[in-house]
Amino acid sequence: MLRIPMVAILLAVGTLVSVAKEPADTNYDESKVPSYDLPDVLIDNAGKSVARDEWVRYRRAEVQRLFEDAVYGKTPDQKLAVRYEEIETDPKALDGRATRKQIAAFFGDEAYRLDILMYIPNKSDGPAAGFVGLNFNGNYTVHADPAIIERSTGKGRGTSASRWQVEKIIDQGYALATVHRDQVDPDNYQNDFTDGVHPLFYGEGQTKPEPTEWGAIGAWAWSLSRILDYLETNDQIDASKIAVIGHSRLGKAALWAGAQDARFAMVISNDSGCGGAALYRRCYGERIHHMIKPVGYWFCTNHQQYQKREQALPVDQHMLLALVAPRPLYVASATNDRWADPKGEYLAARHASPVYELFDKPALSQDNPPAPDKPIHTTIGYHLRTGDHNVTAYDWDQYLAFADRHWNSE
């Protein structure tokens, strides 16, 4: 989620203090949510109702193309050559509980590199299922493990450990793989598409994506699929049971990755909000025009035309969530994270449910969100956690239980 604009105040003593200031037109009043009509995900572009066969045969692809054109941009079809190099491994990491691997993936002419950090549970009887996600501040921030290679981002070692709960994941028998977001596409509020993955796909003379080509969310989603490519080569991993997970803006990327790449067996959105799991048309909390000036590069430039015109969008986010069907989907919100519109996140999942029902999968049946800390676990999971915009041990408890439900009860 976007946490700017920021007002920087330089105090007389020379200390820089940043104070969050939300836009003046931010709406947090349910009575001011406009009336709206959601596009029917089961009505095709020709205005005809579709059933399961039509969804599989063409409607799903129609919906994905609408998101490519109007929201995230199209991901290039070009496949890059890749070489994996195991930089470091330790079969007795975390006091012997896990095997740590650090893998460098070199793409194209090998000038472009992604560094994958992995932990694999040693107690697994066979290949382990697992979770894949991008991190905000560098691989070495996800755990205090001193052996994680540091590519300094100015953050301290292990400073994001509470968001990753590595021991909890490992002790429950799951693997974890992560890459630093900024290796893929820097998220520095000045992104001009010159120092990430985009230039690898430019045509002759091209210097930036075309209006319906991918932005940063598309690039981050692309990298999540590239991590999965590597996991498919690792015989310690069951690549058929990999959940893609993301928080905030990286939750937007996780949803788009899961929508495009059906190899992800589960998709998890944590507080992803506007452009993620929340419905655009509610105009509650963060909106398109709040994002475009500081972080318009997250989306395709074609998305800009829908500022303050959410009703004109040919899609809404229930349709994005529907692209995950029939695979398990989890959407999580937090009570204090009104900027992310928790109710809008729930309603998007609720309105994705008809597509799950096409596949005879139990989804969400109640019209309103559950009470805080009362999770729902069907094929679509949802919880509203008490607290702030964050990823916590409580969230991970739900995701691990959800994975157990779908993968360990088979």
C-alpha positions as CSV (number, residue, x, y, z in Angstrom):
1,M,0.0,0.0,0.0
2,L,1.1,3.6,-0.7
3,R,2.1,5.5,2.5
4,I,2.8,8.8,0.9
5,P,2.7,11.7,0.2
6,M,5.1,12.6,3.0
7,V,5.8,16.0,4.4
8,A,9.4,16.3,5.3
9,I,10.1,18.8,8.2
10,L,13.7,19.9,8.7
11,L,13.9,20.8,12.4
12,A,16.3,23.6,13.6
13,V,18.6,21.0,15.0
14,G,19.0,19.5,11.6
15,T,17.0,16.3,12.2
16,L,14.8,15.2,9.3
17,V,11.3,14.0,10.4
18,S,8.8,12.5,8.0
19,V,5.1,12.9,8.8
20,A,2.5,11.0,6.9
21,K,-0.2,13.1,5.4
22,E,-3.1,11.5,3.6
23,P,-4.8,13.4,0.7
24,A,-7.5,15.8,1.7
25,D,-10.1,14.0,-0.4
26,T,-9.6,10.6,1.3
27,N,-13.0,9.1,2.2
28,Y,-13.4,7.0,5.3
29,D,-17.1,7.5,5.6
30,E,-19.2,4.5,4.5
31,S,-22.2,6.8,3.9
32,K,-20.1,8.6,1.2
33,V,-19.3,5.5,-0.7
34,P,-21.0,6.1,-4.1
35,S,-23.5,3.7,-5.5
36,Y,-21.9,1.5,-8.0
37,D,-22.4,-1.4,-10.4
38,L,-19.7,-4.0,-10.6
39,P,-18.9,-5.5,-14.0
40,D,-20.3,-9.0,-14.1
41,V,-17.4,-11.3,-14.4
42,L,-19.6,-14.0,-16.0
43,I,-20.9,-11.7,-18.8
44,D,-18.4,-11.8,-21.7
45,N,-17.4,-8.9,-23.9
46,A,-20.2,-9.6,-26.3
47,G,-22.8,-9.4,-23.5
48,K,-23.5,-13.1,-23.2
49,S,-23.6,-15.1,-20.0
50,V,-20.9,-17.7,-19.6
51,A,-20.8,-21.1,-17.8
52,R,-17.8,-23.1,-16.8
53,D,-16.8,-24.3,-20.3
54,E,-16.9,-20.7,-21.7
55,W,-14.9,-19.4,-18.7
56,V,-12.2,-21.9,-19.3
57,R,-12.3,-21.6,-23.1
58,Y,-12.2,-17.9,-23.6
59,R,-13.8,-15.7,-20.8
60,R,-10.9,-16.0,-18.4
61,A,-8.5,-14.8,-21.2
62,E,-10.8,-11.9,-22.0
63,V,-10.7,-10.8,-18.3
64,Q,-6.9,-11.0,-18.2
65,R,-6.6,-8.9,-21.4
66,L,-8.8,-6.3,-19.8
67,F,-6.5,-6.0,-16.9
68,E,-3.5,-5.9,-19.2
69,D,-5.0,-3.0,-21.2
70,A,-6.5,-0.9,-18.4
71,V,-4.5,-1.6,-15.2
72,Y,-1.2,-3.5,-15.1
73,G,0.0,-3.7,-18.7
74,K,0.9,-6.7,-20.6
75,T,3.9,-8.8,-19.5
76,P,6.3,-9.6,-22.4
77,D,6.0,-13.0,-24.0
78,Q,9.7,-13.2,-24.6
79,K,11.6,-15.8,-22.7
80,L,15.0,-15.0,-21.4
81,A,17.8,-17.5,-21.2
82,V,18.7,-18.1,-17.5
83,R,21.6,-19.7,-15.6
84,Y,21.4,-20.6,-11.9
85,E,24.4,-20.5,-9.7
86,E,24.4,-21.8,-6.1
87,I,26.3,-19.1,-4.3
88,E,26.0,-20.6,-0.8
89,T,24.4,-23.5,1.0
90,D,24.2,-24.7,4.6
91,P,22.3,-27.9,5.4
92,K,22.3,-27.0,9.1
93,A,20.9,-23.5,9.1
94,L,18.7,-22.2,11.9
95,D,20.2,-24.6,14.4
96,G,19.8,-27.5,12.1
97,R,16.1,-27.0,11.4
98,A,16.6,-25.9,7.7
99,T,18.8,-25.9,4.7
100,R,19.6,-22.4,3.5
101,K,20.4,-21.8,-0.1
102,Q,21.4,-18.6,-1.8
103,I,21.0,-18.8,-5.6
104,A,22.0,-16.3,-8.3
105,A,19.8,-16.3,-11.4
106,F,21.5,-14.7,-14.4
107,F,19.3,-13.7,-17.3
108,G,19.9,-12.9,-20.9
109,D,23.5,-11.9,-21.5
110,E,24.0,-12.4,-17.7
111,A,24.2,-8.7,-17.0
112,Y,20.9,-8.9,-15.1
113,R,20.8,-10.9,-11.9
114,L,18.3,-11.9,-9.2
115,D,19.4,-13.3,-5.8
116,I,17.1,-15.9,-4.3
117,L,17.2,-16.7,-0.6
118,M,15.7,-20.0,0.3
119,Y,15.0,-21.9,3.5
120,I,14.0,-25.6,3.2
121,P,12.7,-27.6,6.2
122,N,15.0,-30.5,7.1
123,K,12.2,-32.4,8.8
124,S,10.3,-33.0,5.5
125,D,10.0,-36.6,4.4
126,G,9.9,-35.6,0.8
127,P,9.9,-32.5,-1.4
128,A,8.5,-29.5,0.5
129,A,5.6,-27.2,-0.4
130,G,6.4,-23.6,0.2
131,F,5.8,-19.9,-0.1
132,V,7.3,-17.4,-2.5
133,G,7.3,-13.6,-2.0
134,L,9.3,-10.5,-2.6
135,N,10.8,-8.5,0.3
136,F,11.0,-4.7,0.6
137,N,14.4,-4.1,2.0
138,G,16.9,-6.8,1.0
139,N,17.2,-10.6,1.7
140,Y,19.3,-10.0,4.7
141,T,16.4,-8.1,6.4
142,V,14.0,-11.1,6.5
143,H,16.0,-12.9,9.2
144,A,18.9,-12.1,11.6
145,D,20.8,-15.1,10.2
146,P,24.4,-13.7,9.8
147,A,25.1,-15.9,6.7
148,I,22.5,-14.2,4.5
149,I,24.5,-12.3,1.9
150,E,24.1,-8.5,2.4
151,R,23.6,-6.2,-0.5
152,S,23.2,-3.1,1.5
153,T,20.0,-1.2,1.2
154,G,20.6,0.9,4.3
155,K,18.4,-1.3,6.5
156,G,19.5,-3.5,9.4
157,R,19.9,-7.2,9.3
158,G,16.7,-9.0,10.4
159,T,14.7,-5.8,10.6
160,S,11.8,-7.3,8.7
161,A,12.0,-10.7,10.5
162,S,8.6,-10.3,12.2
163,R,7.0,-10.1,8.8
164,W,8.5,-13.3,7.6
165,Q,8.2,-15.7,10.6
166,V,10.9,-18.0,9.1
167,E,11.1,-20.4,12.0
168,K,7.3,-20.7,12.1
169,I,7.1,-21.6,8.4
170,I,10.0,-24.0,8.6
171,D,8.7,-25.8,11.7
172,Q,5.4,-26.4,10.0
173,G,7.2,-28.1,7.2
174,Y,7.1,-25.4,4.5
175,A,9.9,-23.9,2.5
176,L,10.3,-20.1,1.8
177,A,11.9,-18.3,-1.1
178,T,12.3,-14.6,-1.5
179,V,14.0,-11.9,-3.7
180,H,14.5,-8.2,-3.0
181,R,11.9,-6.2,-4.9
182,D,14.4,-3.5,-5.9
183,Q,16.5,-6.0,-7.8
184,V,13.6,-6.4,-10.1
185,D,12.4,-2.9,-10.4
186,P,13.4,-0.1,-8.0
187,D,10.5,1.4,-6.0
188,N,12.1,4.8,-5.3
189,Y,9.2,7.1,-6.5
190,Q,11.4,8.2,-9.4
191,N,11.3,5.0,-11.5
192,D,11.9,5.8,-15.1
193,F,12.2,2.1,-16.2
194,T,15.9,2.3,-17.0
195,D,17.5,0.4,-14.1
196,G,15.3,-2.7,-13.6
197,V,14.2,-5.6,-15.7
198,H,12.3,-3.5,-18.3
199,P,15.2,-2.7,-20.6
200,L,15.8,-6.4,-21.2
201,F,12.6,-6.4,-23.2
202,Y,12.7,-3.1,-25.1
203,G,12.6,-3.0,-28.8
204,E,15.1,-1.1,-30.9
205,G,15.1,2.6,-29.8
206,Q,12.6,2.0,-27.0
207,T,13.2,3.7,-23.7
208,K,10.1,3.1,-21.7
209,P,7.0,0.8,-21.8
210,E,4.2,1.5,-24.2
211,P,0.9,2.7,-22.7
212,T,-0.5,-0.9,-22.3
213,E,2.9,-2.5,-21.5
214,W,3.8,-3.6,-17.9
215,G,4.7,-1.2,-15.1
216,A,6.5,-2.1,-11.8
217,I,3.7,-4.4,-10.5
218,G,4.0,-6.3,-13.8
219,A,7.7,-6.6,-13.4
220,W,7.5,-7.7,-9.7
221,A,4.9,-10.3,-10.8
222,W,7.2,-11.5,-13.5
223,S,10.0,-12.1,-11.0
224,L,7.8,-14.2,-8.8
225,S,7.2,-16.5,-11.7
226,R,11.0,-16.6,-12.3
227,I,11.5,-17.8,-8.7
228,L,9.0,-20.5,-9.4
229,D,11.0,-21.5,-12.5
230,Y,14.0,-22.1,-10.3
231,L,11.9,-24.1,-7.7
232,E,10.8,-26.4,-10.5
233,T,14.5,-27.4,-10.9
234,N,15.1,-28.1,-7.2
235,D,14.2,-31.7,-6.2
236,Q,13.9,-30.6,-2.5
237,I,10.8,-28.6,-3.4
238,D,7.3,-29.7,-4.5
239,A,6.8,-27.0,-7.1
240,S,3.1,-28.1,-7.5
241,K,2.4,-26.7,-4.1
242,I,3.8,-23.2,-4.0
243,A,1.8,-20.2,-2.6
244,V,2.7,-16.8,-3.9
245,I,2.3,-14.2,-1.2
246,G,2.7,-10.4,-0.9
247,H,2.0,-7.5,1.4
248,S,0.8,-4.0,0.5
249,R,2.1,-3.1,-3.0
250,L,3.8,-6.5,-3.2
251,G,0.4,-8.0,-2.4
252,K,-0.8,-6.3,-5.6
253,A,2.1,-8.0,-7.4
254,A,1.3,-11.4,-5.9
255,L,-2.3,-11.2,-7.0
256,W,-1.2,-10.3,-10.6
257,A,1.4,-13.0,-10.6
258,G,-1.2,-15.6,-9.4
259,A,-3.7,-14.4,-12.0
260,Q,-1.3,-14.8,-14.9
261,D,0.6,-17.9,-13.8
262,A,-1.6,-20.9,-13.0
263,R,1.4,-22.8,-11.7
264,F,1.0,-21.0,-8.4
265,A,-1.2,-23.4,-6.4
266,M,-2.3,-20.8,-3.9
267,V,-2.4,-16.9,-3.9
268,I,-2.2,-14.8,-0.8
269,S,-2.9,-11.0,-0.6
270,N,-2.0,-9.3,2.7
271,D,-3.4,-5.7,3.0
272,S,-3.0,-5.1,-0.7
273,G,-5.8,-2.4,-1.0
274,C,-6.3,-0.3,-4.1
275,G,-5.0,-1.9,-7.3
276,G,-4.8,-5.1,-5.2
277,A,-7.7,-6.8,-3.6
278,A,-10.0,-3.8,-2.8
279,L,-12.8,-2.7,-5.1
280,Y,-11.9,0.5,-7.1
281,R,-15.5,1.6,-7.4
282,R,-16.0,2.1,-3.6
283,C,-13.7,5.1,-3.8
284,Y,-12.8,4.5,-0.1
285,G,-9.3,5.1,1.3
286,E,-6.6,5.0,-1.4
287,R,-7.7,5.8,-5.0
288,I,-6.2,5.8,-8.4
289,H,-5.4,9.6,-8.4
290,H,-3.7,9.2,-5.1
291,M,-1.2,6.8,-6.6
292,I,-0.6,8.2,-10.1
293,K,1.5,11.2,-9.3
294,P,4.0,9.5,-6.9
295,V,3.8,5.9,-8.1
296,G,2.1,5.8,-11.4
297,Y,4.9,3.6,-12.6
298,W,3.3,0.7,-10.7
299,F,0.7,0.5,-13.5
300,C,0.6,0.8,-17.2
301,T,0.3,4.4,-18.3
302,N,-3.1,3.6,-19.8
303,H,-4.4,3.3,-16.2
304,Q,-4.0,7.1,-15.7
305,Q,-7.2,7.8,-17.6
306,Y,-9.3,6.3,-14.9
307,Q,-8.3,8.8,-12.2
308,K,-11.6,9.9,-10.5
309,R,-13.4,7.8,-13.2
310,E,-13.4,4.4,-11.4
311,Q,-16.9,3.6,-12.8
312,A,-15.4,3.8,-16.3
313,L,-12.9,1.0,-15.7
314,P,-13.9,-2.1,-17.7
315,V,-12.9,-4.3,-14.7
316,D,-12.8,-4.2,-10.9
317,Q,-10.8,-6.2,-8.5
318,H,-13.3,-9.0,-7.9
319,M,-12.5,-10.0,-11.5
320,L,-8.7,-10.1,-10.7
321,L,-9.4,-12.4,-7.8
322,A,-11.7,-14.5,-10.0
323,L,-8.7,-15.2,-12.3
324,V,-7.2,-17.3,-9.5
325,A,-10.2,-19.7,-9.5
326,P,-10.4,-22.6,-8.9
327,R,-7.1,-22.4,-6.9
328,P,-7.2,-21.5,-3.2
329,L,-7.1,-17.7,-2.6
330,Y,-6.6,-15.9,0.6
331,V,-7.3,-12.2,1.2
332,A,-6.4,-10.5,4.5
333,S,-7.2,-7.1,5.9
334,A,-6.5,-5.2,9.1
335,T,-8.9,-3.2,11.2
336,N,-6.8,0.0,11.4
337,D,-5.8,-0.1,7.8
338,R,-8.7,1.9,6.4
339,W,-6.4,3.2,3.6
340,A,-6.6,-0.3,2.2
341,D,-10.4,-0.5,2.5
342,P,-10.8,-3.8,4.4
343,K,-14.5,-4.0,3.5
344,G,-13.7,-3.4,-0.2
345,E,-11.1,-6.3,0.0
346,Y,-13.7,-8.6,1.5
347,L,-16.4,-7.6,-1.1
348,A,-14.0,-8.3,-4.0
349,A,-13.4,-11.8,-2.7
350,R,-17.2,-12.2,-2.1
351,H,-17.9,-11.1,-5.7
352,A,-15.2,-13.4,-7.1
353,S,-17.1,-16.4,-5.5
354,P,-19.4,-17.1,-8.5
355,V,-16.4,-18.2,-10.6
356,Y,-15.3,-20.5,-7.8
357,E,-18.9,-21.9,-7.7
358,L,-18.6,-22.7,-11.4
359,F,-16.0,-25.2,-10.4
360,D,-18.1,-26.5,-7.4
361,K,-15.6,-24.9,-5.0
362,P,-17.0,-23.5,-1.7
363,A,-16.3,-19.8,-1.5
364,L,-17.7,-16.9,0.5
365,S,-21.4,-16.8,1.1
366,Q,-22.0,-14.0,3.6
367,D,-22.5,-10.5,2.3
368,N,-20.5,-8.7,5.0
369,P,-17.0,-9.2,6.4
370,P,-16.6,-11.4,9.4
371,A,-15.8,-9.9,12.8
372,P,-12.2,-9.1,13.5
373,D,-10.0,-12.2,14.2
374,K,-12.7,-14.6,13.1
375,P,-11.2,-16.1,9.9
376,I,-13.1,-17.8,7.2
377,H,-11.3,-20.7,5.5
378,T,-13.0,-22.2,2.4
379,T,-11.5,-22.3,-1.1
380,I,-11.4,-18.5,-0.5
381,G,-9.9,-17.5,2.8
382,Y,-10.4,-14.2,4.5
383,H,-9.6,-12.6,7.8
384,L,-9.8,-9.1,9.3
385,R,-7.0,-8.9,11.8
386,T,-7.0,-6.5,14.7
387,G,-4.2,-4.0,14.2
388,D,-2.3,-2.0,11.6
389,H,-1.0,-2.3,8.1
390,N,1.6,-5.1,8.6
391,V,2.2,-8.8,8.3
392,T,2.1,-10.5,11.7
393,A,2.5,-13.9,13.3
394,Y,-1.3,-14.1,13.4
395,D,-1.5,-13.6,9.6
396,W,1.1,-16.4,9.1
397,D,-0.9,-18.7,11.4
398,Q,-3.8,-18.3,9.1
399,Y,-1.8,-18.8,5.9
400,L,-0.1,-21.9,7.3
401,A,-3.4,-23.4,8.5
402,F,-5.0,-22.6,5.1
403,A,-2.1,-24.4,3.3
404,D,-2.5,-27.3,5.6
405,R,-6.2,-27.5,4.9
406,H,-5.7,-27.6,1.1
407,W,-2.4,-29.5,0.8
408,N,-2.1,-31.8,3.8
409,S,-5.6,-33.1,3.9
410,E,-5.4,-34.4,0.3
